[in-house]
Amino acid sequence: MEVNVRRDKKIVEVWLTRTEAQDSAFQESLAPYFAMFKAQKYLVAVFKSGNGDLVSGTTELLRHNLRLQLREAAIQ
C-alpha cells in the first residue's frame, strides 16, 4: 500500500496492490483511517491494481483519445 497526502488540495491517495485490493478484511481495517481524514475534510481516493496488461490498456486508451480528437478536428 502506498499513501500520498496532498495537504494543499486536501486529498489522500491510497494505492492498493492487487493482493490488498482482493483482501476484504484488509480494506475494512482501513475504515478508521479513512474516517480520520474525512473528519478533517479530506477527500480519500482509493486506487486498486487491476488484472489487465498496463501497456495494452494504456495503448488502447491513447488510441481512443486520438480518435476522439481527430473526429473533433474534422467537425471544426
DRENDO-1510 file (C-alpha; in Angstrom, 1 decimal, always signed):
<recs>
REC; n; res; u; v; w
REC; 1; MET; +0.0; +0.0; +0.0 .
REC; 2; GLU; +1.2; +3.5; -0.8 .
REC; 3; VAL; -0.4; +6.6; +0.7 .
REC; 4; ASN; +0.1; +10.1; -0.6 .
REC; 5; VAL; -1.3; +13.0; +1.4 .
REC; 6; ARG; -1.7; +16.2; -0.6 .
REC; 7; ARG; -2.3; +18.8; +2.1 .
REC; 8; ASP; -2.5; +21.7; -0.3 .
REC; 9; LYS; -5.6; +20.1; -2.1 .
REC; 10; LYS; -6.9; +18.1; +1.0 .
REC; 11; ILE; -6.7; +14.8; -0.9 .
REC; 12; VAL; -5.4; +11.5; +0.3 .
REC; 13; GLU; -4.5; +8.9; -2.4 .
REC; 14; VAL; -4.4; +5.3; -1.3 .
REC; 15; TRP; -2.8; +2.9; -3.8 .
REC; 16; LEU; -3.5; -0.8; -3.1 .
REC; 17; THR; -1.7; -3.8; -4.6 .
REC; 18; ARG; -3.7; -6.5; -6.3 .
REC; 19; THR; -3.4; -8.7; -3.1 .
REC; 20; GLU; -4.6; -5.8; -0.8 .
REC; 21; ALA; -7.4; -5.0; -3.2 .
REC; 22; GLN; -8.7; -8.6; -3.0 .
REC; 23; ASP; -8.5; -8.8; +0.8 .
REC; 24; SER; -11.8; -7.5; +2.2 .
REC; 25; ALA; -10.5; -7.7; +5.8 .
REC; 26; PHE; -7.6; -5.5; +4.9 .
REC; 27; GLN; -9.8; -3.0; +3.3 .
REC; 28; GLU; -12.2; -2.9; +6.3 .
REC; 29; SER; -9.2; -2.3; +8.5 .
REC; 30; LEU; -8.7; +1.0; +6.7 .
REC; 31; ALA; -12.1; +2.4; +7.6 .
REC; 32; PRO; -11.0; +4.2; +10.8 .
REC; 33; TYR; -8.0; +5.7; +8.9 .
REC; 34; PHE; -10.4; +7.0; +6.2 .
REC; 35; ALA; -12.8; +8.3; +8.8 .
REC; 36; MET; -10.0; +10.3; +10.4 .
REC; 37; PHE; -9.2; +12.1; +7.1 .
REC; 38; LYS; -12.9; +12.6; +6.3 .
REC; 39; ALA; -13.3; +14.3; +9.7 .
REC; 40; GLN; -10.5; +16.7; +8.6 .
REC; 41; LYS; -12.4; +17.4; +5.4 .
REC; 42; TYR; -10.0; +15.4; +3.1 .
REC; 43; LEU; -11.2; +13.5; +0.1 .
REC; 44; VAL; -9.9; +10.0; +0.2 .
REC; 45; ALA; -9.3; +8.3; -3.2 .
REC; 46; VAL; -8.6; +4.6; -3.3 .
REC; 47; PHE; -6.8; +3.1; -6.4 .
REC; 48; LYS; -6.8; -0.6; -6.8 .
REC; 49; SER; -4.4; -2.5; -9.0 .
REC; 50; GLY; -6.2; -4.3; -11.8 .
REC; 51; ASN; -5.7; -7.6; -13.7 .
REC; 52; GLY; -5.2; -6.2; -17.2 .
REC; 53; ASP; -2.0; -5.6; -19.0 .
REC; 54; LEU; -0.9; -2.0; -18.4 .
REC; 55; VAL; +0.8; -1.4; -21.7 .
REC; 56; SER; -2.0; -2.7; -23.9 .
REC; 57; GLY; -4.6; -0.9; -21.8 .
REC; 58; THR; -2.7; +2.4; -22.0 .
REC; 59; THR; -2.2; +2.0; -25.7 .
REC; 60; GLU; -5.9; +1.4; -26.3 .
REC; 61; LEU; -6.8; +4.5; -24.2 .
REC; 62; LEU; -4.4; +6.7; -26.1 .
REC; 63; ARG; -5.8; +5.4; -29.4 .
REC; 64; HIS; -9.3; +6.1; -28.3 .
REC; 65; ASN; -8.4; +9.6; -27.2 .
REC; 66; LEU; -6.6; +10.3; -30.5 .
REC; 67; ARG; -9.7; +9.1; -32.5 .
REC; 68; LEU; -11.9; +11.5; -30.5 .
REC; 69; GLN; -9.5; +14.4; -31.2 .
REC; 70; LEU; -9.4; +13.6; -34.9 .
REC; 71; ARG; -13.2; +13.4; -35.1 .
REC; 72; GLU; -13.5; +16.8; -33.2 .
REC; 73; ALA; -10.9; +18.4; -35.6 .
REC; 74; ALA; -12.8; +17.0; -38.6 .
REC; 75; ILE; -16.1; +18.6; -37.4 .
REC; 76; GLN; -14.5; +22.0; -37.0 .
</recs>
